[in-house]
Amino acid sequence: MTDEGAQLAAGARALGVTLEPDAVAALLRLLDELARWNRAYNLTAITDRQEMLTHHLLDSLAVAPWLQGATVADVGTGAGFPGLPLAVVRPDLRFTLIDSNGKKQRFVAHAARTLGLGQVEPLHARSEDLRPATPFDTVVARAFAPLPQLLRLVAPLCGPDTRVLAMKGRNVDAELKDLPAGWQVQRTVQLAVPGLSEARYLIVAGRGPAGGTLSG
């Protein structure tokens, strides 16, 4: 395994995620494809390889232990984060990666084909316009919108037992107020992502009882 692969595997272990060698190879291939497409299509402002590993791969994998159920929607996925890395490490789950940006969705479709992620469905749409026949078990969004707005936008995707994972890069206290009726914050968690000096937070929300708040 290369030094880069060893760093990725060690970082993932620190997040509670075990990466097999084929998963390490797939994730690094994802970065290769992202860098190649980024030169032509400007998919991400992050171009430094080390920052791509931490800010895209490890940051995405930080929420892997929080996925529940069999179906996951990644809302505002952009170039496929966190959905594509999560799909690599959880091949048993079905992922729908939703974004209204056509060129980024074309990259997501290309990356899913290249990595053999048959359980990934790219969807060029806005979440608020969708009406799936069956609610998703988990909805995840990374830096997409303030929590009250996010919950309103993803409501059509959610059932009574859906878990919403809102990934945030700053203190979340101000976002925990004025939630739409029926929604509750179940947990807030500060995540420690290896190699990232910036703070990372996860808000877990749902329509069920809070069951206590866990911070830290």
PyMOL CGO cylinders between C-alpha atoms (Angstrom):
from pymol import cmd
from pymol.cgo import CYLINDER

trace = [
    CYLINDER, 0.00, 0.00, 0.00, 1.28, 3.47, -0.83, 0.3, 1, 1, 1, 1, 1, 1,
    CYLINDER, 1.28, 3.47, -0.83, 1.97, 6.09, 1.83, 0.3, 1, 1, 1, 1, 1, 1,
    CYLINDER, 1.97, 6.09, 1.83, -1.15, 7.91, 0.71, 0.3, 1, 1, 1, 1, 1, 1,
    CYLINDER, -1.15, 7.91, 0.71, -3.20, 4.75, 1.02, 0.3, 1, 1, 1, 1, 1, 1,
    CYLINDER, -3.20, 4.75, 1.02, -1.78, 4.04, 4.47, 0.3, 1, 1, 1, 1, 1, 1,
    CYLINDER, -1.78, 4.04, 4.47, -2.66, 7.58, 5.57, 0.3, 1, 1, 1, 1, 1, 1,
    CYLINDER, -2.66, 7.58, 5.57, -6.20, 7.15, 4.27, 0.3, 1, 1, 1, 1, 1, 1,
    CYLINDER, -6.20, 7.15, 4.27, -6.63, 3.78, 5.99, 0.3, 1, 1, 1, 1, 1, 1,
    CYLINDER, -6.63, 3.78, 5.99, -5.27, 5.11, 9.29, 0.3, 1, 1, 1, 1, 1, 1,
    CYLINDER, -5.27, 5.11, 9.29, -7.48, 8.19, 9.13, 0.3, 1, 1, 1, 1, 1, 1,
    CYLINDER, -7.48, 8.19, 9.13, -10.52, 6.05, 8.44, 0.3, 1, 1, 1, 1, 1, 1,
    CYLINDER, -10.52, 6.05, 8.44, -9.69, 3.78, 11.40, 0.3, 1, 1, 1, 1, 1, 1,
    CYLINDER, -9.69, 3.78, 11.40, -9.62, 6.82, 13.65, 0.3, 1, 1, 1, 1, 1, 1,
    CYLINDER, -9.62, 6.82, 13.65, -13.17, 7.53, 12.48, 0.3, 1, 1, 1, 1, 1, 1,
    CYLINDER, -13.17, 7.53, 12.48, -14.32, 3.98, 13.24, 0.3, 1, 1, 1, 1, 1, 1,
    CYLINDER, -14.32, 3.98, 13.24, -14.23, 2.86, 9.59, 0.3, 1, 1, 1, 1, 1, 1,
    CYLINDER, -14.23, 2.86, 9.59, -12.16, -0.14, 8.48, 0.3, 1, 1, 1, 1, 1, 1,
    CYLINDER, -12.16, -0.14, 8.48, -10.96, 0.11, 4.88, 0.3, 1, 1, 1, 1, 1, 1,
    CYLINDER, -10.96, 0.11, 4.88, -10.04, -3.03, 2.98, 0.3, 1, 1, 1, 1, 1, 1,
    CYLINDER, -10.04, -3.03, 2.98, -7.27, -2.62, 0.37, 0.3, 1, 1, 1, 1, 1, 1,
    CYLINDER, -7.27, -2.62, 0.37, -9.77, -2.60, -2.51, 0.3, 1, 1, 1, 1, 1, 1,
    CYLINDER, -9.77, -2.60, -2.51, -11.73, 0.21, -0.82, 0.3, 1, 1, 1, 1, 1, 1,
    CYLINDER, -11.73, 0.21, -0.82, -8.53, 2.24, -0.35, 0.3, 1, 1, 1, 1, 1, 1,
    CYLINDER, -8.53, 2.24, -0.35, -7.74, 1.76, -4.04, 0.3, 1, 1, 1, 1, 1, 1,
    CYLINDER, -7.74, 1.76, -4.04, -11.27, 2.79, -5.05, 0.3, 1, 1, 1, 1, 1, 1,
    CYLINDER, -11.27, 2.79, -5.05, -11.21, 5.94, -2.93, 0.3, 1, 1, 1, 1, 1, 1,
    CYLINDER, -11.21, 5.94, -2.93, -7.83, 7.02, -4.32, 0.3, 1, 1, 1, 1, 1, 1,
    CYLINDER, -7.83, 7.02, -4.32, -9.11, 6.31, -7.84, 0.3, 1, 1, 1, 1, 1, 1,
    CYLINDER, -9.11, 6.31, -7.84, -12.04, 8.60, -7.04, 0.3, 1, 1, 1, 1, 1, 1,
    CYLINDER, -12.04, 8.60, -7.04, -9.58, 11.39, -6.24, 0.3, 1, 1, 1, 1, 1, 1,
    CYLINDER, -9.58, 11.39, -6.24, -7.73, 10.68, -9.50, 0.3, 1, 1, 1, 1, 1, 1,
    CYLINDER, -7.73, 10.68, -9.50, -10.94, 11.05, -11.48, 0.3, 1, 1, 1, 1, 1, 1,
    CYLINDER, -10.94, 11.05, -11.48, -11.99, 14.16, -9.55, 0.3, 1, 1, 1, 1, 1, 1,
    CYLINDER, -11.99, 14.16, -9.55, -8.63, 15.83, -10.22, 0.3, 1, 1, 1, 1, 1, 1,
    CYLINDER, -8.63, 15.83, -10.22, -8.78, 14.93, -13.91, 0.3, 1, 1, 1, 1, 1, 1,
    CYLINDER, -8.78, 14.93, -13.91, -12.33, 16.23, -14.38, 0.3, 1, 1, 1, 1, 1, 1,
    CYLINDER, -12.33, 16.23, -14.38, -11.67, 19.27, -12.22, 0.3, 1, 1, 1, 1, 1, 1,
    CYLINDER, -11.67, 19.27, -12.22, -9.09, 20.58, -14.66, 0.3, 1, 1, 1, 1, 1, 1,
    CYLINDER, -9.09, 20.58, -14.66, -11.80, 20.87, -17.31, 0.3, 1, 1, 1, 1, 1, 1,
    CYLINDER, -11.80, 20.87, -17.31, -15.01, 21.41, -15.35, 0.3, 1, 1, 1, 1, 1, 1,
    CYLINDER, -15.01, 21.41, -15.35, -14.03, 23.16, -12.09, 0.3, 1, 1, 1, 1, 1, 1,
    CYLINDER, -14.03, 23.16, -12.09, -15.99, 20.77, -9.86, 0.3, 1, 1, 1, 1, 1, 1,
    CYLINDER, -15.99, 20.77, -9.86, -14.29, 21.70, -6.59, 0.3, 1, 1, 1, 1, 1, 1,
    CYLINDER, -14.29, 21.70, -6.59, -12.20, 24.59, -5.29, 0.3, 1, 1, 1, 1, 1, 1,
    CYLINDER, -12.20, 24.59, -5.29, -9.93, 22.12, -3.49, 0.3, 1, 1, 1, 1, 1, 1,
    CYLINDER, -9.93, 22.12, -3.49, -7.10, 21.09, -5.81, 0.3, 1, 1, 1, 1, 1, 1,
    CYLINDER, -7.10, 21.09, -5.81, -4.30, 20.11, -3.42, 0.3, 1, 1, 1, 1, 1, 1,
    CYLINDER, -4.30, 20.11, -3.42, -4.14, 16.32, -3.24, 0.3, 1, 1, 1, 1, 1, 1,
    CYLINDER, -4.14, 16.32, -3.24, -3.59, 16.22, 0.53, 0.3, 1, 1, 1, 1, 1, 1,
    CYLINDER, -3.59, 16.22, 0.53, -6.55, 18.54, 1.11, 0.3, 1, 1, 1, 1, 1, 1,
    CYLINDER, -6.55, 18.54, 1.11, -8.70, 16.45, -1.21, 0.3, 1, 1, 1, 1, 1, 1,
    CYLINDER, -8.70, 16.45, -1.21, -7.91, 13.39, 0.89, 0.3, 1, 1, 1, 1, 1, 1,
    CYLINDER, -7.91, 13.39, 0.89, -8.82, 15.07, 4.17, 0.3, 1, 1, 1, 1, 1, 1,
    CYLINDER, -8.82, 15.07, 4.17, -11.60, 17.45, 3.10, 0.3, 1, 1, 1, 1, 1, 1,
    CYLINDER, -11.60, 17.45, 3.10, -13.35, 15.13, 0.66, 0.3, 1, 1, 1, 1, 1, 1,
    CYLINDER, -13.35, 15.13, 0.66, -12.58, 11.52, 1.64, 0.3, 1, 1, 1, 1, 1, 1,
    CYLINDER, -12.58, 11.52, 1.64, -12.05, 11.53, 5.40, 0.3, 1, 1, 1, 1, 1, 1,
    CYLINDER, -12.05, 11.53, 5.40, -14.60, 14.28, 5.99, 0.3, 1, 1, 1, 1, 1, 1,
    CYLINDER, -14.60, 14.28, 5.99, -17.17, 12.16, 4.12, 0.3, 1, 1, 1, 1, 1, 1,
    CYLINDER, -17.17, 12.16, 4.12, -16.27, 8.95, 5.94, 0.3, 1, 1, 1, 1, 1, 1,
    CYLINDER, -16.27, 8.95, 5.94, -16.75, 10.65, 9.32, 0.3, 1, 1, 1, 1, 1, 1,
    CYLINDER, -16.75, 10.65, 9.32, -20.51, 10.09, 9.08, 0.3, 1, 1, 1, 1, 1, 1,
    CYLINDER, -20.51, 10.09, 9.08, -20.35, 6.45, 7.97, 0.3, 1, 1, 1, 1, 1, 1,
    CYLINDER, -20.35, 6.45, 7.97, -21.06, 5.11, 11.50, 0.3, 1, 1, 1, 1, 1, 1,
    CYLINDER, -21.06, 5.11, 11.50, -24.25, 7.21, 11.60, 0.3, 1, 1, 1, 1, 1, 1,
    CYLINDER, -24.25, 7.21, 11.60, -25.96, 5.74, 8.54, 0.3, 1, 1, 1, 1, 1, 1,
    CYLINDER, -25.96, 5.74, 8.54, -29.09, 3.70, 9.27, 0.3, 1, 1, 1, 1, 1, 1,
    CYLINDER, -29.09, 3.70, 9.27, -31.35, 1.49, 7.19, 0.3, 1, 1, 1, 1, 1, 1,
    CYLINDER, -31.35, 1.49, 7.19, -30.90, 0.36, 3.59, 0.3, 1, 1, 1, 1, 1, 1,
    CYLINDER, -30.90, 0.36, 3.59, -31.40, 3.56, 1.55, 0.3, 1, 1, 1, 1, 1, 1,
    CYLINDER, -31.40, 3.56, 1.55, -29.49, 6.83, 1.72, 0.3, 1, 1, 1, 1, 1, 1,
    CYLINDER, -29.49, 6.83, 1.72, -30.13, 10.15, -0.03, 0.3, 1, 1, 1, 1, 1, 1,
    CYLINDER, -30.13, 10.15, -0.03, -27.22, 12.59, -0.33, 0.3, 1, 1, 1, 1, 1, 1,
    CYLINDER, -27.22, 12.59, -0.33, -28.83, 15.99, -0.89, 0.3, 1, 1, 1, 1, 1, 1,
    CYLINDER, -28.83, 15.99, -0.89, -26.74, 18.68, -2.58, 0.3, 1, 1, 1, 1, 1, 1,
    CYLINDER, -26.74, 18.68, -2.58, -24.07, 16.08, -3.28, 0.3, 1, 1, 1, 1, 1, 1,
    CYLINDER, -24.07, 16.08, -3.28, -22.08, 18.34, -5.61, 0.3, 1, 1, 1, 1, 1, 1,
    CYLINDER, -22.08, 18.34, -5.61, -19.28, 16.24, -7.09, 0.3, 1, 1, 1, 1, 1, 1,
    CYLINDER, -19.28, 16.24, -7.09, -20.44, 13.26, -5.02, 0.3, 1, 1, 1, 1, 1, 1,
    CYLINDER, -20.44, 13.26, -5.02, -19.45, 14.00, -1.44, 0.3, 1, 1, 1, 1, 1, 1,
    CYLINDER, -19.45, 14.00, -1.44, -20.13, 12.49, 0.96, 0.3, 1, 1, 1, 1, 1, 1,
    CYLINDER, -20.13, 12.49, 0.96, -22.18, 10.01, -1.09, 0.3, 1, 1, 1, 1, 1, 1,
    CYLINDER, -22.18, 10.01, -1.09, -19.51, 8.40, -3.27, 0.3, 1, 1, 1, 1, 1, 1,
    CYLINDER, -19.51, 8.40, -3.27, -17.00, 7.65, -0.46, 0.3, 1, 1, 1, 1, 1, 1,
    CYLINDER, -17.00, 7.65, -0.46, -19.84, 6.34, 1.69, 0.3, 1, 1, 1, 1, 1, 1,
    CYLINDER, -19.84, 6.34, 1.69, -20.99, 4.08, -1.14, 0.3, 1, 1, 1, 1, 1, 1,
    CYLINDER, -20.99, 4.08, -1.14, -17.48, 2.66, -1.45, 0.3, 1, 1, 1, 1, 1, 1,
    CYLINDER, -17.48, 2.66, -1.45, -17.38, 1.64, 2.21, 0.3, 1, 1, 1, 1, 1, 1,
    CYLINDER, -17.38, 1.64, 2.21, -21.06, 0.59, 2.41, 0.3, 1, 1, 1, 1, 1, 1,
    CYLINDER, -21.06, 0.59, 2.41, -21.75, -1.49, -0.73, 0.3, 1, 1, 1, 1, 1, 1,
    CYLINDER, -21.75, -1.49, -0.73, -24.72, -3.04, 1.09, 0.3, 1, 1, 1, 1, 1, 1,
    CYLINDER, -24.72, -3.04, 1.09, -26.67, 0.24, 0.98, 0.3, 1, 1, 1, 1, 1, 1,
    CYLINDER, -26.67, 0.24, 0.98, -28.39, 1.99, -1.93, 0.3, 1, 1, 1, 1, 1, 1,
    CYLINDER, -28.39, 1.99, -1.93, -27.43, 5.62, -2.46, 0.3, 1, 1, 1, 1, 1, 1,
    CYLINDER, -27.43, 5.62, -2.46, -29.29, 8.34, -4.36, 0.3, 1, 1, 1, 1, 1, 1,
    CYLINDER, -29.29, 8.34, -4.36, -27.05, 11.35, -4.98, 0.3, 1, 1, 1, 1, 1, 1,
    CYLINDER, -27.05, 11.35, -4.98, -29.15, 14.44, -5.63, 0.3, 1, 1, 1, 1, 1, 1,
    CYLINDER, -29.15, 14.44, -5.63, -27.98, 17.75, -7.10, 0.3, 1, 1, 1, 1, 1, 1,
    CYLINDER, -27.98, 17.75, -7.10, -29.31, 20.36, -9.49, 0.3, 1, 1, 1, 1, 1, 1,
    CYLINDER, -29.31, 20.36, -9.49, -25.91, 20.98, -11.12, 0.3, 1, 1, 1, 1, 1, 1,
    CYLINDER, -25.91, 20.98, -11.12, -25.77, 19.03, -14.37, 0.3, 1, 1, 1, 1, 1, 1,
    CYLINDER, -25.77, 19.03, -14.37, -22.01, 18.92, -14.85, 0.3, 1, 1, 1, 1, 1, 1,
    CYLINDER, -22.01, 18.92, -14.85, -21.47, 17.68, -11.32, 0.3, 1, 1, 1, 1, 1, 1,
    CYLINDER, -21.47, 17.68, -11.32, -24.10, 15.00, -11.80, 0.3, 1, 1, 1, 1, 1, 1,
    CYLINDER, -24.10, 15.00, -11.80, -22.32, 13.88, -14.96, 0.3, 1, 1, 1, 1, 1, 1,
    CYLINDER, -22.32, 13.88, -14.96, -19.16, 13.43, -12.92, 0.3, 1, 1, 1, 1, 1, 1,
    CYLINDER, -19.16, 13.43, -12.92, -21.05, 11.48, -10.24, 0.3, 1, 1, 1, 1, 1, 1,
    CYLINDER, -21.05, 11.48, -10.24, -22.44, 9.14, -12.91, 0.3, 1, 1, 1, 1, 1, 1,
    CYLINDER, -22.44, 9.14, -12.91, -18.97, 8.71, -14.43, 0.3, 1, 1, 1, 1, 1, 1,
    CYLINDER, -18.97, 8.71, -14.43, -17.34, 8.05, -11.06, 0.3, 1, 1, 1, 1, 1, 1,
    CYLINDER, -17.34, 8.05, -11.06, -20.00, 5.51, -10.08, 0.3, 1, 1, 1, 1, 1, 1,
    CYLINDER, -20.00, 5.51, -10.08, -19.45, 3.62, -13.35, 0.3, 1, 1, 1, 1, 1, 1,
    CYLINDER, -19.45, 3.62, -13.35, -15.67, 3.81, -13.07, 0.3, 1, 1, 1, 1, 1, 1,
    CYLINDER, -15.67, 3.81, -13.07, -15.68, 2.48, -9.50, 0.3, 1, 1, 1, 1, 1, 1,
    CYLINDER, -15.68, 2.48, -9.50, -18.33, -0.16, -10.17, 0.3, 1, 1, 1, 1, 1, 1,
    CYLINDER, -18.33, -0.16, -10.17, -20.79, 1.36, -7.69, 0.3, 1, 1, 1, 1, 1, 1,
    CYLINDER, -20.79, 1.36, -7.69, -23.94, -0.18, -9.09, 0.3, 1, 1, 1, 1, 1, 1,
    CYLINDER, -23.94, -0.18, -9.09, -25.90, 0.79, -5.97, 0.3, 1, 1, 1, 1, 1, 1,
    CYLINDER, -25.90, 0.79, -5.97, -25.45, 4.53, -6.69, 0.3, 1, 1, 1, 1, 1, 1,
    CYLINDER, -25.45, 4.53, -6.69, -28.14, 6.46, -8.56, 0.3, 1, 1, 1, 1, 1, 1,
    CYLINDER, -28.14, 6.46, -8.56, -27.28, 10.03, -9.60, 0.3, 1, 1, 1, 1, 1, 1,
    CYLINDER, -27.28, 10.03, -9.60, -30.38, 12.23, -9.70, 0.3, 1, 1, 1, 1, 1, 1,
    CYLINDER, -30.38, 12.23, -9.70, -30.37, 15.64, -11.40, 0.3, 1, 1, 1, 1, 1, 1,
    CYLINDER, -30.37, 15.64, -11.40, -33.08, 17.37, -9.38, 0.3, 1, 1, 1, 1, 1, 1,
    CYLINDER, -33.08, 17.37, -9.38, -33.93, 19.53, -6.39, 0.3, 1, 1, 1, 1, 1, 1,
    CYLINDER, -33.93, 19.53, -6.39, -34.84, 17.61, -3.26, 0.3, 1, 1, 1, 1, 1, 1,
    CYLINDER, -34.84, 17.61, -3.26, -37.93, 19.72, -2.61, 0.3, 1, 1, 1, 1, 1, 1,
    CYLINDER, -37.93, 19.72, -2.61, -39.36, 18.72, -6.01, 0.3, 1, 1, 1, 1, 1, 1,
    CYLINDER, -39.36, 18.72, -6.01, -39.08, 14.98, -5.40, 0.3, 1, 1, 1, 1, 1, 1,
    CYLINDER, -39.08, 14.98, -5.40, -41.84, 12.71, -4.14, 0.3, 1, 1, 1, 1, 1, 1,
    CYLINDER, -41.84, 12.71, -4.14, -40.32, 9.23, -3.72, 0.3, 1, 1, 1, 1, 1, 1,
    CYLINDER, -40.32, 9.23, -3.72, -42.77, 6.36, -3.30, 0.3, 1, 1, 1, 1, 1, 1,
    CYLINDER, -42.77, 6.36, -3.30, -40.83, 5.15, -0.27, 0.3, 1, 1, 1, 1, 1, 1,
    CYLINDER, -40.83, 5.15, -0.27, -39.04, 7.45, 2.20, 0.3, 1, 1, 1, 1, 1, 1,
    CYLINDER, -39.04, 7.45, 2.20, -35.29, 7.16, 2.55, 0.3, 1, 1, 1, 1, 1, 1,
    CYLINDER, -35.29, 7.16, 2.55, -33.90, 5.63, 5.72, 0.3, 1, 1, 1, 1, 1, 1,
    CYLINDER, -33.90, 5.63, 5.72, -31.11, 8.21, 5.97, 0.3, 1, 1, 1, 1, 1, 1,
    CYLINDER, -31.11, 8.21, 5.97, -30.78, 11.65, 4.40, 0.3, 1, 1, 1, 1, 1, 1,
    CYLINDER, -30.78, 11.65, 4.40, -27.34, 13.26, 4.55, 0.3, 1, 1, 1, 1, 1, 1,
    CYLINDER, -27.34, 13.26, 4.55, -26.32, 16.78, 3.55, 0.3, 1, 1, 1, 1, 1, 1,
    CYLINDER, -26.32, 16.78, 3.55, -22.91, 18.43, 3.82, 0.3, 1, 1, 1, 1, 1, 1,
    CYLINDER, -22.91, 18.43, 3.82, -22.86, 22.23, 4.29, 0.3, 1, 1, 1, 1, 1, 1,
    CYLINDER, -22.86, 22.23, 4.29, -26.11, 22.46, 2.32, 0.3, 1, 1, 1, 1, 1, 1,
    CYLINDER, -26.11, 22.46, 2.32, -28.33, 24.91, 4.22, 0.3, 1, 1, 1, 1, 1, 1,
    CYLINDER, -28.33, 24.91, 4.22, -29.09, 26.05, 7.78, 0.3, 1, 1, 1, 1, 1, 1,
    CYLINDER, -29.09, 26.05, 7.78, -30.85, 23.25, 9.64, 0.3, 1, 1, 1, 1, 1, 1,
    CYLINDER, -30.85, 23.25, 9.64, -34.41, 24.71, 9.67, 0.3, 1, 1, 1, 1, 1, 1,
    CYLINDER, -34.41, 24.71, 9.67, -34.25, 25.33, 5.92, 0.3, 1, 1, 1, 1, 1, 1,
    CYLINDER, -34.25, 25.33, 5.92, -32.61, 21.97, 5.27, 0.3, 1, 1, 1, 1, 1, 1,
    CYLINDER, -32.61, 21.97, 5.27, -35.38, 20.09, 7.08, 0.3, 1, 1, 1, 1, 1, 1,
    CYLINDER, -35.38, 20.09, 7.08, -38.02, 21.88, 5.05, 0.3, 1, 1, 1, 1, 1, 1,
    CYLINDER, -38.02, 21.88, 5.05, -36.22, 21.06, 1.80, 0.3, 1, 1, 1, 1, 1, 1,
    CYLINDER, -36.22, 21.06, 1.80, -35.71, 17.36, 2.55, 0.3, 1, 1, 1, 1, 1, 1,
    CYLINDER, -35.71, 17.36, 2.55, -39.14, 16.78, 4.13, 0.3, 1, 1, 1, 1, 1, 1,
    CYLINDER, -39.14, 16.78, 4.13, -40.53, 15.15, 0.93, 0.3, 1, 1, 1, 1, 1, 1,
    CYLINDER, -40.53, 15.15, 0.93, -37.77, 12.51, 1.17, 0.3, 1, 1, 1, 1, 1, 1,
    CYLINDER, -37.77, 12.51, 1.17, -38.44, 11.63, 4.79, 0.3, 1, 1, 1, 1, 1, 1,
    CYLINDER, -38.44, 11.63, 4.79, -40.78, 9.38, 6.69, 0.3, 1, 1, 1, 1, 1, 1,
    CYLINDER, -40.78, 9.38, 6.69, -41.42, 9.19, 10.44, 0.3, 1, 1, 1, 1, 1, 1,
    CYLINDER, -41.42, 9.19, 10.44, -38.29, 7.09, 11.01, 0.3, 1, 1, 1, 1, 1, 1,
    CYLINDER, -38.29, 7.09, 11.01, -35.87, 8.83, 8.62, 0.3, 1, 1, 1, 1, 1, 1,
    CYLINDER, -35.87, 8.83, 8.62, -32.59, 9.99, 10.14, 0.3, 1, 1, 1, 1, 1, 1,
    CYLINDER, -32.59, 9.99, 10.14, -31.29, 13.32, 8.81, 0.3, 1, 1, 1, 1, 1, 1,
    CYLINDER, -31.29, 13.32, 8.81, -27.53, 13.85, 9.10, 0.3, 1, 1, 1, 1, 1, 1,
    CYLINDER, -27.53, 13.85, 9.10, -26.55, 17.50, 8.67, 0.3, 1, 1, 1, 1, 1, 1,
    CYLINDER, -26.55, 17.50, 8.67, -22.77, 17.91, 8.33, 0.3, 1, 1, 1, 1, 1, 1,
    CYLINDER, -22.77, 17.91, 8.33, -21.55, 21.31, 9.45, 0.3, 1, 1, 1, 1, 1, 1,
    CYLINDER, -21.55, 21.31, 9.45, -18.24, 23.14, 9.47, 0.3, 1, 1, 1, 1, 1, 1,
    CYLINDER, -18.24, 23.14, 9.47, -18.95, 25.59, 12.26, 0.3, 1, 1, 1, 1, 1, 1,
    CYLINDER, -18.95, 25.59, 12.26, -20.65, 25.86, 15.63, 0.3, 1, 1, 1, 1, 1, 1,
    CYLINDER, -20.65, 25.86, 15.63, -24.22, 24.70, 15.29, 0.3, 1, 1, 1, 1, 1, 1,
    CYLINDER, -24.22, 24.70, 15.29, -25.92, 26.24, 18.33, 0.3, 1, 1, 1, 1, 1, 1,
    CYLINDER, -25.92, 26.24, 18.33, -27.64, 28.95, 16.30, 0.3, 1, 1, 1, 1, 1, 1,
    CYLINDER, -27.64, 28.95, 16.30, -29.16, 26.35, 13.95, 0.3, 1, 1, 1, 1, 1, 1,
    CYLINDER, -29.16, 26.35, 13.95, -30.94, 24.35, 16.64, 0.3, 1, 1, 1, 1, 1, 1,
    CYLINDER, -30.94, 24.35, 16.64, -33.81, 26.81, 16.99, 0.3, 1, 1, 1, 1, 1, 1,
    CYLINDER, -33.81, 26.81, 16.99, -36.97, 27.47, 14.97, 0.3, 1, 1, 1, 1, 1, 1,
    CYLINDER, -36.97, 27.47, 14.97, -37.18, 23.98, 13.50, 0.3, 1, 1, 1, 1, 1, 1,
    CYLINDER, -37.18, 23.98, 13.50, -40.19, 23.08, 11.37, 0.3, 1, 1, 1, 1, 1, 1,
    CYLINDER, -40.19, 23.08, 11.37, -43.10, 21.57, 13.29, 0.3, 1, 1, 1, 1, 1, 1,
    CYLINDER, -43.10, 21.57, 13.29, -42.63, 17.90, 14.11, 0.3, 1, 1, 1, 1, 1, 1,
    CYLINDER, -42.63, 17.90, 14.11, -38.84, 17.88, 13.80, 0.3, 1, 1, 1, 1, 1, 1,
    CYLINDER, -38.84, 17.88, 13.80, -36.40, 17.41, 16.65, 0.3, 1, 1, 1, 1, 1, 1,
    CYLINDER, -36.40, 17.41, 16.65, -32.64, 17.44, 17.05, 0.3, 1, 1, 1, 1, 1, 1,
    CYLINDER, -32.64, 17.44, 17.05, -31.78, 14.01, 18.39, 0.3, 1, 1, 1, 1, 1, 1,
    CYLINDER, -31.78, 14.01, 18.39, -28.04, 14.51, 18.82, 0.3, 1, 1, 1, 1, 1, 1,
    CYLINDER, -28.04, 14.51, 18.82, -25.27, 16.98, 18.13, 0.3, 1, 1, 1, 1, 1, 1,
    CYLINDER, -25.27, 16.98, 18.13, -21.78, 15.57, 17.77, 0.3, 1, 1, 1, 1, 1, 1,
    CYLINDER, -21.78, 15.57, 17.77, -18.41, 17.24, 17.31, 0.3, 1, 1, 1, 1, 1, 1,
    CYLINDER, -18.41, 17.24, 17.31, -16.41, 15.15, 14.87, 0.3, 1, 1, 1, 1, 1, 1,
    CYLINDER, -16.41, 15.15, 14.87, -12.62, 14.84, 14.92, 0.3, 1, 1, 1, 1, 1, 1,
    CYLINDER, -12.62, 14.84, 14.92, -11.50, 14.36, 11.32, 0.3, 1, 1, 1, 1, 1, 1,
    CYLINDER, -11.50, 14.36, 11.32, -7.81, 13.41, 11.04, 0.3, 1, 1, 1, 1, 1, 1,
    CYLINDER, -7.81, 13.41, 11.04, -5.81, 16.07, 9.22, 0.3, 1, 1, 1, 1, 1, 1,
    CYLINDER, -5.81, 16.07, 9.22, -8.47, 18.75, 9.52, 0.3, 1, 1, 1, 1, 1, 1,
    CYLINDER, -8.47, 18.75, 9.52, -7.80, 21.72, 11.76, 0.3, 1, 1, 1, 1, 1, 1,
    CYLINDER, -7.80, 21.72, 11.76, -11.27, 23.15, 11.11, 0.3, 1, 1, 1, 1, 1, 1,
    CYLINDER, -11.27, 23.15, 11.11, -14.14, 22.16, 13.40, 0.3, 1, 1, 1, 1, 1, 1,
    CYLINDER, -14.14, 22.16, 13.40, -16.64, 19.61, 12.14, 0.3, 1, 1, 1, 1, 1, 1,
    CYLINDER, -16.64, 19.61, 12.14, -20.08, 19.02, 13.61, 0.3, 1, 1, 1, 1, 1, 1,
    CYLINDER, -20.08, 19.02, 13.61, -22.89, 16.58, 12.91, 0.3, 1, 1, 1, 1, 1, 1,
    CYLINDER, -22.89, 16.58, 12.91, -26.52, 17.29, 13.70, 0.3, 1, 1, 1, 1, 1, 1,
    CYLINDER, -26.52, 17.29, 13.70, -28.74, 14.23, 13.83, 0.3, 1, 1, 1, 1, 1, 1,
    CYLINDER, -28.74, 14.23, 13.83, -32.40, 15.14, 13.38, 0.3, 1, 1, 1, 1, 1, 1,
    CYLINDER, -32.40, 15.14, 13.38, -35.64, 13.28, 12.92, 0.3, 1, 1, 1, 1, 1, 1,
    CYLINDER, -35.64, 13.28, 12.92, -39.35, 13.27, 13.53, 0.3, 1, 1, 1, 1, 1, 1,
    CYLINDER, -39.35, 13.27, 13.53, -39.10, 10.87, 16.46, 0.3, 1, 1, 1, 1, 1, 1,
    CYLINDER, -39.10, 10.87, 16.46, -38.30, 11.63, 20.10, 0.3, 1, 1, 1, 1, 1, 1,
    CYLINDER, -38.30, 11.63, 20.10, -34.95, 13.18, 20.83, 0.3, 1, 1, 1, 1, 1, 1,
    CYLINDER, -34.95, 13.18, 20.83, -33.81, 10.45, 23.21, 0.3, 1, 1, 1, 1, 1, 1,
    CYLINDER, -33.81, 10.45, 23.21, -31.18, 12.71, 24.74, 0.3, 1, 1, 1, 1, 1, 1,
    CYLINDER, -31.18, 12.71, 24.74, -28.55, 14.96, 23.23, 0.3, 1, 1, 1, 1, 1, 1,
    CYLINDER, -28.55, 14.96, 23.23, -24.97, 13.81, 22.88, 0.3, 1, 1, 1, 1, 1, 1,
    CYLINDER, -24.97, 13.81, 22.88, -22.25, 16.39, 22.33, 0.3, 1, 1, 1, 1, 1, 1,
    CYLINDER, -22.25, 16.39, 22.33, -18.55, 15.75, 21.86, 0.3, 1, 1, 1, 1, 1, 1,
]
cmd.load_cgo(trace, "trace")
